[in-house]
Amino acid sequence: MKDGPMIANVAALIGDPARANILTALMDGRALTASELAQTAGVTLQTASGHLSKLSDAHLLKAEKQGRHRYFRLSDEDVAQVLEALMGLAQRTGAVRVRTGPKDKALREARVCYDHLAGESGVTLLNAIIAQGFVTDGDDPALTDKGRHFFEDFGIDLTTLEKSRRPICLQCLDWSERRHHLGGGLGASLLSTMQSRDWIRRGQGRVLTFTTKGEKAFRSTFQCDAAE
């Protein structure tokens, strides 16, 4: 029963509407100032500072000082995974508004989750690389030999990824699709590479948009149509 109080403490922190808005604003991997987060949360700077202090003390956020400003970001990928899962739970249980707009549709198609591709495109990507035998299926995906050759040819530095403490492959439960997309070092490297090739561009907030050439290259390279 020792885990109960810890879960309750974290749940209470995330459950506050202003703090929830702060955390979700940081899910695109950027670092934001207290003023920017106060505006996002719809609270005063003083109130936001109190929330940021509590979230930092709980190790949900980490702060970096640059010049006169302190920038806040999520402490790690696992925080984003929990938030994505909670969004999925809220969606499934009807705890979200029913009406959707253009931004909602764009977020469902492709968005940033911490530093990797989420939404319909992210789920499609994971299904495609599993179908082709590049990573194993299941709760704990791993690179195969076939996958190592493919991703190295694609330009991913797997040697560097393997030296990191971060897992190479992680399943992240996608809130809008209610299926998994690819997180971990490989997921982050794939998104970074696709952005550098101008396959995909950052839009407003967490939205990602494929370029015309990028969408064709994405589907061709990963054989996405065969996996859908």
Steps between C-alpha positions, in 0.01 A plus 500: 500500500802726508448603137157647575612831649756551223238446231260731682763774524582490130132474405422806713776699330390405149130532586509874558372667179772767489778250562349265241507784246863572587601137455318452171650824366842342549414175324648623173848479655561875514618690806283798595534783749276549802333795325421293191363217713292741709335625182438144383350400833291816526638598840713780640878475495505468880254210490689333216824528696338314788381225267841473333669468838272212599546321166877543517516374859310189386756451218235535231679807363859612479620859474789648305629852549611700199579866549225663702245231429427155635361253252288204598458171320368152580753309706494194275311309235312292758312812613376550144400134481286532813335816366425333166346203682286730715381684190401166351313407817319834498406447136373148561296587807343808344679751721574727203289733292316336210534776241825504309658763279779524241773497764361183655501326161859610434612376843344163433675466165855586612642668808804511725497287814805623693741451207347226286218462249152436637147493367374294208833531319696388806284192546531423128878528521527255789265251333702523178840434654356210701339354187834516318686336785711803592392488865336222697134509594378502859521714811880525490598562134860446398706556186556198276809444284290590198393817677857596587599489132191694394532781754875536453441534124232758581761706683435412865812479718409191699840481670438834666145402596625182663743697717217707642310402813180556306333187356533473123142383447200580716129460448306813588122474525353752257212701651311560176554161335494294822774289350875528534748720318880478512688689770851462637823599334404346167167683489673830574772441240248408232301819555817711504620343176166548329500866603855551371394352165200734491257211501317649793475848652401642833170683502319677781560349842542124474369468144722341234425530129642282225625675189377364167833332427527392863171316507591305187848423630365398842253252355746366245796464736311327780245327273222642713218411263577130540483531879162676519 
